[in-house]
Amino acid sequence: MALFPRYQNKEIKATKSAAYELWHYKKDIWDVMEILEEGYPCSSSRRKQNIIENCIRKGNKIHKAVVADCGNYWVIIHFGFFSYKKR
């Protein structure tokens, strides 16, 4: 079994602050991989070209993962979720 999950044939790792956010919401890197694979792009502002911001809807919450391409691996720079309001 792999220690780190892989997305687009690169490992996914987390920064210290992103690891704390994942721990706070009781999620792990495998949940981020699911968001990257099954989610949709949801950037609220312009990001650099090497940064991906994907979301997935679960119930009335939107889970968001922001990852950056560092060449040989992806690094999680932010994880969070917010409420979904129908308008």
Buried (B, 14 or more C-beta within 10 A) or exposed (E): EEEBBEBEEBBBBBEEEBBEBBEEEEBEBEBBBBBBEEBEEBEEEEEEEEBBBBBBEEEEEBBBBBBBBEEEBBBBBBBBBEEEEEE
